[in-house]
Amino acid sequence: MIFRRVSNWPAFYWRTPFGDLERLKRQMDLINEGLLGGTLREPSAGVFPLMNVTEDKDNYYVRAELPGIKSEELDISVTGDTLSIAGERKISEEKGDVKYHRREREAGKFSRILNLPSQINTAKVDAKCADGLLSIVMPKAETAKQKQIVVKSS
């Protein structure tokens, strides 16, 4: 049997077990909008650093944007199939009594951990940082490389 609800009558007979949970969720959403400012929130900086990861048959390539960060301030480590990049972004403070109209650049420590699809040959990883762009070349481990099998006919 199919019931069709027209208007709110008789709403008190049509309660569902999840109706109270749905009402609670709506109330929590309203509270969050009030606390966070709804759609008028300032944009966040997002994940830092931004990365592109590519691969070919022999290597993984990572390119990360790190403007204003020196190579000696970075801590890069590779273990198995995991790459970790950590550092600290420093922004000089304004001197005197300054009033910001907009502040989107943030300073502080950052860390990104990236899991790759296969093992890496950690002995041959190469990293270079130039003009705010970090480039990392990570050779795949021999066990991770695809091998072509020749089928012999009898």
Sequence and secondary structure as in RCSB ss.txt:
>XXXX:A:sequence
MIFRRVSNWPAFYWRTPFGDLERLKRQMDLINEGLLGGTLREPSAGVFPLMNVTEDKDNYYVRAELPGIKSEELD
ISVTGDTLSIAGERKISEEKGDVKYHRREREAGKFSRILNLPSQINTAKVDAKCADGLLSIVMPKAETAKQKQIV
VKSS
>XXXX:A:secstr
      TTTTGGG   TTHHHHHHHHHHHHHHHHHHTGGG      SSS EEEEE SSEEEEEEE TT  GGG E
EEEETTEEEEEEEE      SS   S      EEEEEEEE SS B GGG EEEEETTEEEEEEEB GGGS     
    
